[in-house]
């Protein structure tokens, strides 16, 4: 069975693009519209989370902290997919427990390269 990846973004078009890219490669995808939504949908079989930084209700940093606080998800790869590229934001993400960082706009091949590398 293909690994399940959760994509979290308040932009429906970004979620659709990420989901389409991943599904085309055979991955299962769970979509969430913000951090709170993601916490209600995340399941033990999720192998990776790809999240935006700036979202309503709960941002990506808070989401990462919440995910990392759960025993079953301490070591799950979490990739930030965001328009933010400042070193300070990246440091905040890393401090919260982000595994990697991709700046939007992104190329589908770039996303797949990171996903495959991290899921090895």
N, C-alpha and C positions, 0 to 999 in steps of 0.2 A: 504494500500500500504506500502511496506517495506521502511524503511529509506534509503536515498541515501548517500553514503559515497564516498568522493574523495580520491584517493591514488596518491601521487606525489613522483616519484622516477626516477632517470636517468637510473636505472638498469631495463631493460625490465623483467628480470627473477624475481626480487623482486616484481615489479608491478603485474606480473602474479600470483605469489604465494599469495600476499595479496588479489587480486581480486578473485581468486579461493576460498580462505578461506571464504571471506565475502559472495560471491554469494551462496556458499554451504549452508550458514546459512540463505539465503533468502534476503540479502541486495542487493540494486541496487548499482552499482559501476561506477564511472567516473574515468578514468585514465588520468594522465598528466605526461609528462617526465621531467619537471622542473617547477620552480616557475612561470616563464612568461607564460608557457603553461597553468598552473593551473588557473592563473588569467583570461585567455580568456575563460576557460571552466566552471568556478564555476557559479552555478545558485542558486537562492533563496531556492530551495528545498533541497540543500545539507545540511545534518544534522551534518556532522563531516568531518574533514580533517585529513588524516594520511600522514605525509610528512617526507622525508629524510632531513638531514641537508646539506650535501655536494653535491651540484648539479651545473652544468654549468648554465650560463645565469642569474639565480637568485636562491640563496640558500634558505634553509628552514627558517632561521631567517628573512630574508628580505620578504619572502612570508608571514610569520605570521604577520609581521608589516603591510603589504599591506592589508591582509584580515581583520585585526583588525581595520583598518582605514575606512572600509566600514560599514555604519550604520547597514545594515541587518546582518552583520557577527561579530559584536562586541563580542557576547557571544557564538559563535559556538565552540564546543570542537575541539581542534587541538592537535593531538598526534604526537610527534617526533618519528620516527622509524629510528634509525641510528646506525652506528658502534661506534659512539663517546660515551664515558662513563665518561669523566672527569667532575668533579663538576663545573668547570668554564663554560664549554659548556652548561651544564644543566641550570646553572644560567642565561646564555645569552638567552636560550630558554624560560625560565620562565619570564624573564624581557620583552621579546618580546610578550608574551601572550600565550605560550604553556600550554596546560592543563595537559599533561602527557608526559612520556618518556619511550620508549621501546628500548632496545639495541639489535642490530642484532648480531648473528643470533637469531631468535626468534622461538618459537613453535607456531603453529596455535592456539592451545588452549589458550595460553597466550594472543595472540592478541584478540581473541574473548572475553575472560574474561574482558579485559580492555574496549573493545568496548561496551559490554553489560552494564558494570558498569557505564560508562560515559554517555551512551544514556538513562539511566533510567529517 
